[in-house]
Structures are given as C-alpha cells and as structure tokens.
C-alpha cells in the first residue's frame, strides 16, 4: 500500500487557488487581457493609486469591540478612532479608501463626485445594487466620515523610517486628521411617491489627507482586481494584494537577494488584535497568498516559506504588477 504523501506545515504549497475562487480567477484573467498599459486603464478609469505609506495602514478585519484601533509599525504607530457609529471594518472601507485615492487623482480635486445615483456609485465600485449592499456601503461611508487617524513617531522609530520620505509630505511627530471632512448625502425628495430620488453626492476629503494623496500616490493598481476581491470578503488577501507589490518593488534598492519576514511580524502587521493562535493565522496567510498569487503573475516565484515554517521569504527580483 502506497503511503499518502503529507504536506508539511512549513511548505507554502503549489499556490493553486481553491475551487471556490476559480470563477473569480477566471474573471480576473479576462480583466487582465482587456488592458495592457497604464494609459489604457487610465482611459477606462480602471486604475487606482496609493501612497506607499498608506499601503501599510489597514482597517480592522472584524468589528472591533472598541472604537480604537492602535497599531505599532516598524518606524511609526497609527491609531484609528471611530465615532458613535464605531470603526469601519472588513472589505468595504478598504475598497472605498482605494476608490477615494482613485477619484481624487483622476478628478484632481479633494471634492469627489461619486455619481447621480446610488446604483451608479455601487456599480463603479464593482458591487451589486441590492438593498443590503447599498445599506452596508452607506453605513461604511458614515463610519469613515467620523473616523480620525493619528500618526505618531518616537525618536527611536524615526531612526528606522523616514516618514517624510515615505509619504512625500512633512509629517510632524504627532499627526491627527480625518479622512472625510464632509459628505453631500443622497436623499429622498418626494415622500408621497415613496420613491428615492437622488442628487449628486460629493465627498470632501480633509485637506491634510488630500495632501498625502497629491504628494506621492505613485503605486498604480488595477482597481477592478480589488472590486472582485472585495466580494470574497477575504480582507487579508486584499491587504496583501495592496502591500506585496510595494514591498517587493522597495526591495530592488537593496543588495540582499532575499528578505525574511517572520510570521509573527506579519501577524502583528496585518491582524494584531486577532485572538487566534499563530498557526491559525499562518493557515489564513497561506490561503490568502494562494489567491493573491493567482491574481498577480509571477508573484508565486518570488515567495516561499522558510524551512522551519516561521518566516516568509521574498526574493529581491522585479515584479511587473502592471506594465
């Protein structure tokens, strides 16, 4: 009797997508073949941008128990503080934030036009216009408007990271601002007919947040990837897809052939408040990497786990996320 070969826990595996993601990967393959350059994506408004610094700042994965979310990074710390509606969490604030970067760059304004109807806006996000989706997105927008971010840096942290260089703007030792300053709400104007009639909605980004976007939004992404990914509710994959291209491209300025990042460091960066043991995060990381590697051509060749299974190894080679 032939003994069945077991997969070691420290192996990254074949990175083959799970069966339930096959439809998603098929759709993304179609999107990839439709455009071949930034200019084509820009014309179709399918491109998004991100400040490299904000590619390392994330919303909570699950609904937090308190409206405070403090995370310590290597080189800086940030805290998200929500209002009476609580902190935004999950896929929608991630997708909306990326869309705010996209629209502000394309429209060259901190006063962002979202469209004339809710349906138009939801479709631009790649989402359906079902009532539950509309309500969830609307609630997330209200949460984001009342959410402030505080960025701080101690003298020791400053030795690890030059925030001014990373952001492109002058950051003080203690930075406090909101993402959204104000919103022009879609509203009903005819209660007798009981039909929603919408007027154009505008989101006003705070001047300070907009200065970050203007200064260094130099990471281009195909926004449609994230639209598809948001439907899976895999927020870790969403964060990895945003962070990995930035992280790998930043390695090109280094001479070391491989960068080692421990699983503990990845846990502390992406999900510091998770009560689950580390090995469960590792399994979640493995599955999320399978999905991300299926989306980004050539990425799987640059990633592996260490022999002891405690670290992720990233090869120092160029990655063409978009041509």
Order of alpha helices (4+ residues) and beta strands (2+ residues): alpha-alpha-beta-beta-beta-alpha-beta-alpha-alpha-beta-alpha-alpha-beta-beta-beta-alpha-beta-alpha-alpha-beta-alpha-alpha-beta-beta
